[in-house]
Structures are given as structure tokens and as C-alpha cells.
Amino acid sequence: MSKSTQSKWHLYVFVIMLMGCIMPSMAQLVPSDLMDNCNQWKITYPTGVEDKTLCGEPNNEFFYVNTTGDAIVFKAPIRSDNGTTPNSSNIRSELRERVSDGSADIYWTTEGTHMVYVKQAITHLPINKPHLVATQIHGNKDDGIDDAMVLRLENSHLFLSFNGGDLRSDVTIKTNYTLGTVHEVIFLIKNGKHYCYYSEDGNLLNAYNNNNANSYLVTDGANDYVLDLNYDDSYFKIGNYTQSNPVEEGDDTGDPNNYGEVLVYDFFVNHDDISVSGVSLSPKNIDLLVGNTQQLSASINPATATNLGVSYHSNNSSVASVNSNGLVTGIAEGSAIITVTTDDGSYTDTSVVNVIAVATSPNLALNKPITGTGVHDDVHEVANLVDGSTNTRWSVSGFPQTAIIDLGAIYTVGRTELVCYNDRDYQFTVSISNTEDGTYTQIVDRSDNTTPGSSTNPIIDTFAGIDGRFVKITILGAETYTGTWSSLMEFRVFETESLSINEINNTSEIKLWPNPATNQVNIRFNNNFHTLKVYNYVGKLVVNQSINSNLVDTSNLNPGLYIFQLSGNNSTITKTIIIKK
């Protein structure tokens, strides 16, 4: 073999090897390789299927990288098996904007500044209805603002359409668009004013970044904007929204040459930072059993704020702790205030947590005779309210509704618990009487209740013991539930707690004065105590409250001997006080 032949052979082998390296590399390109943030978008295919995980998504016939590796192809073949999307019979291979981390669809208002840039080419149109939309601003369809502003091609007529002419008349960009022409387009919104920039010379983005893009503005009349309108629930869409379907295409449906196609070479969106203006924490009030948990929910206003970060804090972590996700854990009896604070603006809101010990005495209402008002729904009879199961319920339509339980004997009642269907925050009262038709004394007033009652954390009320046999619960309405059903799963009644002999011990760790007292008692103690219980001389609980100050109101106590019990940090201290009037 001559040297010349050898050289040519070596060159040939080198080229083959080089192509072998390059071609696999190009073949491995997928659409997400050409996207700035693949998490920020989801796609709807011509089949109607939605895909929210585009990072690393392989090429498919509707969404793939072209052979030159510099554009994403959005192809929508018109076939008999095409799917549709809500409010449209047309097909698409189109991206829809999401929040930057891909956790949810994004919705923004037209306040502030919002921009989308696309470098693209419309390369193919359907046979019988050659119409296609490439790039759009989507608005609130419930307000009649659906395709708020779109770039639309019909045959060779390229123009802006505003919800099909409902918002304003079309604005022509050009009447002689040639398929395959690469162009740049910018849709810009500034406080409701809609601007469009269009260019085929490749210089638009550079000019825009240098504040020198006015020559590319699409205008209509004296204004440099094409629409002035404010609305919400907005987002950008990019790709191919083919304005045809099998019905429009008739016998040409399924023809391999019958499709819409757009090539997108570059695109991105920009939004001004949206500041937080407030935060609300729910539920506002929680009754939490020791050892149980309750999830709090922080709602930031507006929901489209750029920084949605928050932090949580408990003012009494020995009673109730809270983690970084807003999960509250009951540690010991007492009250705590949970505060949520936004990272942006330091806005705050609070929830009050009342931590209560698990009842140790029997449920007096369990399986006792009960009557109720109204006509119960299906099998949801009133007996379910006291059957000991949270898998059943009593359901009656309308408010108010009342149920009366016969405890079978007179007891000194000091605690009730209510479990509501679907954790609803029903508002109610509880009263007690010695006879069914006698005068009832109200012992619980939750007529303004905002606390949900769940099976793990029921709505709990403790109070000074009161004697009675018949307990009546009346459902008045609900705080957030807007339906008409009174639906309760379980109602429990407990006898008042008694103080055991071994708990009556004196110590110098606390000081109470004066003694005897009349209308108030002063307490001096260290910060380890958070709950005060007061028992009368026979050991019945008459006061149960969090310690929020150094004064205790005793004006409602009858004259006599009382035991003041302070609890906290696994210790209990008691003192004896005489009340005189």
C-alpha cells in the first residue's frame, strides 16, 4: 500500500472513529438538555396525556431533539386516537409553566412584570385547517380570559389573538410568514399592559437586554402596548397548540403528512419577585392530648409570592413543641402559643395550643341511652354518638341539632370530649341537668369554636365539677365547614378528677398569699410551672388553667379550704389556701 493510500486510509479511519464518538453524543440529547429548568415545565401530548417529570425524559414522537441537536421539536400528528384537554377539542404538544421547583402549577397576576422569551420556527401546519398557536399567555378562564394573548398562524397570516377576539381585535404581525422561518418573540406584561416584540433578524434578545428593542415592538395605533387588562390565574405556555382535530381534518386524519409542528431553539421566563404581604396559621386553636401531634398549616398571601419560606416557634416548648414543618407535639399539660414567621417581611400569625392529659376515669356516656333531634341520615343514628367507635357517626341535616344522654345516675361531671366528622370545627354548647325535662345548666360554651375535633385530638373541655345525670349537646353551626350536616362521631363525658392523698404535700418552692384570701391569690414560683389546678376540700377539681400571670382570680370560689396544685417539668407542688368572703 502506497504512503498516499495509507494516509487516506488513516484519515478515513480517524473520521469514522470521530463520527462514532460524536453521533452517540448527539443521539443522547433529550429535550431537558435544551431547557434552562426542566422542573419548571410540564407537557400535554396530542394523546391528552400530561407529563410533569421532564428532566431526563427520553425523546418521543411528540417531543424530541432535532437531528442537529439545537432545537426541541413539538409535533402534533392528527390521528383518530388524539386526546383532548378541558375546554378544547384541539390537540397540542405544549409546555405549561410551573413553579421553579416543579412542586405545583404556577398562577400569577398581571400586576408587576412578567416576561417570556421564545426563539422558534413554525415548520408544519395541518392539511385542511392550517392553524397553529405557538406561545401564549393563559388567563383566568372562569372570568372569560382563557387564551389572553397568543401568537397564531393561519396559513401565512401571523398575528396576535386575544381570547379569540373577545378581549380585543387581532393584531397582524405579518401576512406572508414562510414555514420554517426562525423568529424571536417576547411577551411582556407590566401592571396589566401587554407588550409583544417580534424579530426575524436574531437580534431581539440582545436588543431587549440593552433596552434598545423598541423597533421590534408590535403596535396597533398610538400605544406601544397591545392590551391593557388585569386578571389573575395567569401562566405562560410554549410549544405547539395545533388548532385542528380529527373532525376538522376528516378523511385526512391519520395521514402521516397531517400534523402541526414547532421547533423551539431557546426559551425562558422571568418574573419580578413577588413580596409576601401576610400569613395566616390554621387551625387557630388546638386541643392536644399529651403525646399527640397536630399539623399546622401556614397560608402565605399572596400564594404566588417568590419566597414562601416560614419558621415556627413555641413560646412554651415544655408544654408543646413545634418542628420546622409546623408539626406540634403535646409534651405536658398547659398552654402554648405557636408563632409562624415568614422569611420575607417577617409577617406573623399564631395558634393557641391547649395540651391536656388523657382522661383516666371511665367515659360515663359510653353506650348510655341517648335521644336526638331531626331525622338521621341512613345508618348514621344518634346511638353512634356514644358507641365508643370513631368509625361511626350521627348525621342530621340542619342546625341546630340536639342530643341528650342519660348517664343513669347523678355524677359530678368535669370533662367532655367531642370528635367531629372529617375533623370539622363545629360550634356547640353542653349543658347538664338532674332530670331530662328539668332546667339545664350550661357547662361548655363553644358557640364561637374554631378548634377542629379529630379522633386523635378531640375538642376537650374541663371545668369545675357540676352534678347532673342528663347531658345535652347542641350543635349550632361550624366555623369553616359550609355544608348543612351536623355530623358527630363521638361524644364523651367524664367525672371530675379527684386529688389523691399522696399528692397533698407542702414545699417551700412556691409561695401563695394572702392566706386566708378573698377575691385573688398571689403566686410566687419559678418558671418550671405552667398549669394550676385547684381542688376543694373533698378533692374535686374546681379550677384548671394555664399559669399566665402571678394572680389567680378566686372571686367565684365558695368559702372553704382549697388545695392549689402547680404542675410542670414532671413535678407537682401543692399548697393549702383558705377562701373567705
Residue pairs with C-beta under 8 A, 6 or more apart in sequence:
1 9
26 67
26 69
29 65
29 69
30 56
30 57
30 58
30 59
30 64
30 65
31 38
31 54
31 57
31 59
31 63
31 64
31 65
31 72
32 38
32 54
32 55
32 56
32 57
33 65
34 65
34 70
34 71
34 72
34 266
35 41
35 54
35 72
35 267
36 267
36 268
37 100
38 54
38 55
38 56
38 57
39 54
39 55
39 98
39 100
39 101
39 102
40 97
40 98
40 99
40 100
40 102
40 269
41 54
41 95
41 96
41 97
41 98
41 238
42 50
42 51
42 52
42 54
42 95
42 96
42 98
42 102
42 105
43 50
43 51
43 54
43 63
43 93
43 94
43 95
43 96
43 239
44 50
44 51
44 85
44 92
44 93
44 94
44 96
45 51
45 60
45 62
45 63
45 83
45 92
45 93
46 62
46 76
46 77
46 78
46 79
46 82
46 83
46 91
46 92
46 93
46 242
47 62
47 81
47 82
47 83
48 82
48 83
48 84
48 85
49 83
51 57
52 98
52 102
57 63
59 65
61 75
61 77
62 74
62 75
62 76
62 77
62 93
63 72
63 73
63 74
63 75
63 93
64 72
64 73
64 75
65 71
65 72
65 73
66 72
66 73
66 263
70 265
71 121
71 263
71 264
71 265
72 263
72 264
73 261
73 262
73 263
74 93
74 94
74 239
74 240
74 261
74 262
74 263
74 264
75 93
75 240
75 259
75 260
75 261
76 91
76 92
76 93
76 240
76 242
76 259
76 260
76 261
77 256
77 258
77 259
78 91
78 126
78 242
78 244
78 245
78 246
78 249
78 252
78 253
78 254
78 255
78 258
78 259
78 260
79 246
79 253
79 254
80 246
80 253
80 254
82 91
82 245
82 246
83 91
84 90
84 91
84 245
85 92
87 141
87 146
89 245
89 247
90 241
90 242
90 243
90 244
90 245
91 242
91 244
91 245
91 260
92 239
92 240
92 241
92 242
93 239
93 240
93 242
94 237
94 238
94 239
94 240
94 241
95 237
95 238
95 239
96 105
96 138
96 235
96 237
97 105
97 106
97 235
97 236
97 237
97 269
98 104
98 105
98 106
99 105
99 106
105 235
106 235
106 304
107 232
107 233
107 234
107 235
107 303
107 304
108 114
108 232
108 234
108 235
108 271
108 274
108 304
109 230
109 231
109 232
109 234
109 302
109 304
110 189
110 191
110 192
110 229
110 230
110 231
110 232
110 234
111 191
111 192
111 230
112 190
112 191
112 271
112 272
112 274
113 188
113 189
113 190
113 191
113 270
113 271
113 272
114 188
114 189
114 234
114 236
114 269
114 270
114 271
114 272
115 186
115 187
115 188
115 189
115 269
115 270
115 271
116 135
116 137
116 186
116 187
116 236
116 238
116 267
116 268
116 269
116 270
117 184
117 185
117 186
117 205
117 208
117 266
117 267
117 268
117 269
118 134
118 135
118 184
118 185
118 186
118 238
118 264
118 266
118 267
119 182
119 183
119 184
119 205
119 264
119 265
119 266
119 267
120 134
120 135
120 182
120 183
120 185
120 262
120 263
120 264
120 265
120 267
121 179
121 180
121 181
121 182
121 183
121 262
121 263
121 265
122 132
122 134
122 153
122 177
122 179
122 180
122 181
122 261
122 262
123 179
123 180
123 261
123 262
123 263
124 179
124 259
124 260
124 261
125 131
125 132
125 153
125 155
125 179
125 260
126 132
126 242
126 244
126 248
126 249
126 258
126 259
126 260
127 249
127 252
127 255
127 257
127 258
128 244
128 248
128 249
128 250
128 252
129 243
129 244
129 248
129 249
130 154
130 155
130 244
131 152
131 153
131 154
131 242
131 243
131 244
132 152
132 153
132 240
132 241
132 242
132 243
132 260
132 262
133 147
133 150
133 151
133 152
133 153
133 161
133 240
133 241
133 242
133 243
134 151
134 153
134 238
134 239
134 240
134 241
134 262
135 150
135 151
135 185
135 187
135 236
135 237
135 238
136 147
136 148
136 149
136 150
136 151
136 236
136 237
136 241
137 147
137 148
137 149
137 150
137 187
137 189
137 194
137 234
137 235
137 236
137 237
138 146
138 147
138 148
138 234
138 235
138 236
138 237
139 145
139 146
139 147
139 148
139 163
139 231
139 232
139 233
139 234
140 231
140 232
140 233
140 234
141 233
142 233
143 231
144 163
144 166
145 163
145 167
145 229
145 231
146 163
147 161
147 162
147 163
147 164
148 162
148 163
148 167
148 194
148 227
148 229
148 231
148 234
149 160
149 161
149 162
149 187
149 194
149 196
149 226
149 227
150 160
150 161
150 162
150 241
151 158
151 159
151 160
151 173
151 185
151 196
152 158
152 159
152 160
152 161
152 243
153 177
156 175
156 176
156 177
156 178
157 172
157 174
157 175
157 177
158 172
158 173
158 174
158 175
158 177
159 170
159 171
159 172
159 173
160 170
160 171
160 173
160 196
160 218
160 226
161 170
162 168
162 169
162 170
162 226
162 227
167 227
167 229
168 226
168 227
171 196
171 218
171 220
171 226
173 196
173 198
173 218
181 200
182 200
182 202
182 265
183 198
183 199
183 200
184 197
184 198
184 199
184 200
184 202
184 204
184 205
185 196
185 197
185 198
185 199
185 204
186 195
186 196
186 197
186 204
186 205
186 208
186 213
186 216
187 194
187 195
187 196
187 236
188 194
188 195
188 196
188 197
189 195
189 234
191 230
192 228
192 229
192 230
193 225
193 227
193 228
194 225
194 226
194 227
194 228
194 229
195 217
195 224
195 225
195 226
196 217
196 218
196 226
197 204
197 208
197 213
197 216
197 217
197 218
198 204
198 216
198 218
199 207
199 216
204 213
204 216
207 213
207 215
207 216
208 216
214 224
217 224
218 226
219 226
220 226
236 269
238 264
238 267
239 262
239 264
240 260
240 261
240 262
242 259
242 260
243 260
244 260
246 253
249 255
249 258
252 258
271 306
273 306
273 307
274 302
274 304
274 305
274 306
275 305
275 306
275 344
275 345
276 300
276 301
276 302
276 305
276 307
276 308
276 342
276 344
276 345
276 347
277 301
277 302
277 305
277 345
277 347
278 300
278 301
278 347
279 298
279 299
279 300
279 301
279 310
279 340
279 341
279 342
279 347
279 348
279 349
280 298
280 299
280 301
280 349
281 296
281 297
281 298
281 299
281 338
281 340
281 349
281 350
281 351
282 296
282 297
282 299
282 351
283 294
283 296
283 351
283 425
283 450
283 451
283 452
284 351
284 352
284 450
284 451
285 351
285 352
285 354
285 449
285 450
285 451
286 294
286 328
286 351
286 352
286 353
286 354
286 451
286 457
287 354
287 356
287 451
287 453
287 457
287 458
287 459
287 460
288 294
288 320
288 328
288 330
288 353
288 354
288 355
288 356
288 457
289 330
289 355
289 356
289 357
289 358
289 456
289 457
289 460
290 330
290 331
290 332
290 333
290 355
290 356
290 357
290 358
291 329
291 330
291 358
292 329
292 330
292 456
292 457
293 327
293 328
293 329
293 330
293 456
294 327
294 328
294 353
294 457
295 325
295 326
295 327
295 328
296 312
296 322
296 326
296 327
296 328
296 338
296 340
296 351
297 326
298 310
298 326
298 340
298 349
300 308
300 310
300 342
305 344
306 344
307 342
307 343
307 344
309 342
309 343
309 344
310 326
310 340
310 341
310 342
310 343
311 324
311 340
311 341
311 343
312 322
312 323
312 324
312 325
312 326
312 338
312 339
312 340
312 341
313 322
313 338
313 339
313 341
314 320
314 321
314 322
314 328
314 336
314 337
314 338
314 339
314 353
315 336
315 337
315 338
315 339
316 334
316 335
316 336
316 337
316 530
317 331
317 336
318 331
318 332
318 334
318 528
318 530
318 568
318 569
319 330
319 331
319 332
319 333
319 334
319 335
319 336
319 353
319 355
319 530
320 328
320 329
320 330
320 331
320 334
320 336
320 338
320 353
320 355
321 328
321 329
321 331
322 328
322 329
322 338
323 329
326 338
326 340
328 338
328 351
328 353
330 353
330 355
330 356
331 355
332 355
332 530
332 531
332 567
332 568
332 569
332 570
333 355
333 356
333 357
333 530
333 531
333 567
334 354
334 355
334 530
334 531
334 546
334 547
334 567
334 568
335 352
335 353
335 354
335 355
335 530
335 546
335 548
336 352
336 353
336 355
337 350
337 351
337 352
337 353
338 350
338 351
338 352
338 353
339 348
339 349
339 350
340 348
340 349
340 350
341 347
341 348
342 348
354 460
354 546
356 460
356 462
359 415
359 417
359 492
359 494
360 497
361 494
361 495
361 497
362 494
362 495
363 388
363 492
363 493
363 494
364 407
364 411
364 413
364 493
364 494
364 495
365 386
365 405
365 407
365 471
365 491
365 492
365 493
366 386
366 387
366 388
366 492
367 386
367 387
367 388
368 386
368 405
368 406
368 407
368 408
369 405
369 406
369 408
370 382
370 383
370 385
370 386
370 403
370 404
370 405
370 406
371 382
371 403
371 404
372 381
372 382
372 385
372 394
372 396
372 401
372 402
372 403
372 404
373 396
373 401
373 402
373 403
374 396
374 397
374 398
374 401
374 486
375 396
375 397
376 382
376 394
376 395
376 396
377 395
377 396
377 397
377 485
378 395
380 392
380 393
380 394
380 395
380 487
381 394
382 394
382 396
382 403
383 394
384 392
384 393
384 394
384 489
385 393
385 394
385 403
385 405
385 488
385 489
385 490
385 491
386 405
386 490
386 491
387 490
388 490
389 489
389 490
390 419
390 455
390 489
390 490
392 489
393 421
393 487
393 488
393 489
394 403
394 486
394 487
394 488
394 489
395 421
395 485
395 486
395 487
396 485
396 486
397 484
397 485
397 486
398 484
398 486
399 475
399 476
399 477
399 484
399 486
400 474
400 475
400 476
400 477
400 486
401 474
401 475
401 486
402 472
402 473
402 474
402 475
403 472
403 473
403 488
403 491
404 436
404 470
404 471
404 472
405 470
405 471
405 472
405 473
405 491
405 493
406 436
406 469
406 470
407 468
407 469
407 470
407 471
407 493
408 469
409 469
410 434
410 467
410 468
410 469
411 467
411 468
411 469
411 495
412 465
412 466
412 467
412 495
412 496
412 540
413 432
413 443
413 465
413 466
413 467
413 468
413 471
413 493
413 494
413 495
413 496
414 462
414 463
414 464
414 465
414 466
414 494
414 495
414 496
414 497
414 540
414 541
415 460
415 461
415 462
415 463
415 493
415 494
415 495
415 496
415 497
416 430
416 443
416 444
416 460
416 461
416 471
416 473
416 491
416 492
416 493
416 494
417 458
417 459
417 460
417 461
417 490
417 491
417 492
417 494
418 426
418 428
418 453
418 458
418 459
418 473
418 488
418 490
418 491
418 492
419 453
419 454
419 455
419 458
419 459
419 488
419 489
419 490
419 491
420 426
420 452
420 453
420 454
420 459
420 487
420 488
420 489
421 485
421 487
421 488
421 489
422 481
422 487
423 452
423 453
423 454
424 452
424 453
424 478
424 480
424 481
424 487
425 449
425 450
425 451
425 452
425 453
425 478
425 479
425 480
425 481
426 446
426 449
426 453
426 475
426 476
426 477
426 478
426 481
426 486
426 488
427 446
427 447
427 448
427 449
427 475
427 476
427 477
427 478
427 479
428 444
428 446
428 447
428 449
428 473
428 474
428 475
428 476
429 442
429 444
429 445
429 446
429 447
429 473
429 474
429 476
430 442
430 443
430 444
430 446
430 461
430 471
430 472
430 473
430 474
431 440
431 441
431 442
431 443
431 444
431 471
431 472
431 474
432 440
432 441
432 443
432 466
432 467
432 468
432 470
432 471
432 472
433 439
433 440
433 441
433 468
433 469
433 470
433 472
434 467
434 468
434 469
434 470
435 469
435 470
436 470
438 470
440 470
440 472
441 466
441 468
443 461
443 463
443 466
444 461
444 463
446 459
446 461
447 476
449 459
449 479
450 479
451 459
452 459
453 459
455 489
455 490
458 490
458 492
462 541
462 544
463 544
464 496
464 540
464 541
464 542
464 543
465 495
465 496
465 540
465 541
465 542
471 493
473 488
473 491
475 486
475 488
496 540
496 541
497 533
497 540
497 541
498 535
498 539
498 540
498 541
499 535
499 539
499 541
499 563
499 565
499 574
500 539
503 565
503 572
503 574
504 563
504 574
505 574
506 574
506 575
506 576
507 573
509 525
509 526
509 573
510 523
510 524
510 525
510 529
510 566
510 573
510 575
511 523
511 524
511 525
512 521
512 522
512 523
512 524
512 564
512 575
512 577
513 521
513 522
514 521
514 522
515 521
515 576
515 577
515 578
516 577
516 578
516 579
516 580
517 554
517 577
517 578
517 579
517 580
518 554
518 555
518 579
518 580
518 581
519 553
519 554
519 555
520 551
520 552
520 553
520 554
520 555
521 551
521 552
521 554
521 564
521 577
522 550
522 551
522 552
523 532
523 547
523 550
523 551
523 552
523 564
523 566
524 550
525 547
525 566
525 573
528 568
528 569
528 571
529 547
529 566
529 567
529 568
529 569
529 571
529 573
530 546
530 547
530 567
530 568
531 544
531 545
531 546
531 547
531 566
531 567
531 568
532 543
532 544
532 545
532 546
532 547
532 552
532 564
532 565
532 566
532 567
533 541
533 543
533 544
533 564
533 565
533 567
534 541
534 542
534 543
534 544
534 552
534 557
534 562
534 563
534 564
534 565
535 541
535 542
535 562
535 563
535 565
536 542
536 560
536 561
536 562
537 560
537 561
537 562
539 563
542 557
542 562
543 552
543 557
547 566
552 564
554 562
554 577
554 579
557 579
558 579
558 581
559 579
559 580
559 581
560 578
560 579
561 576
561 577
561 578
561 579
562 576
562 577
562 578
562 579
563 574
563 575
563 576
563 577
564 574
564 575
564 576
564 577
565 572
565 573
565 574
566 572
566 573
566 574
567 573
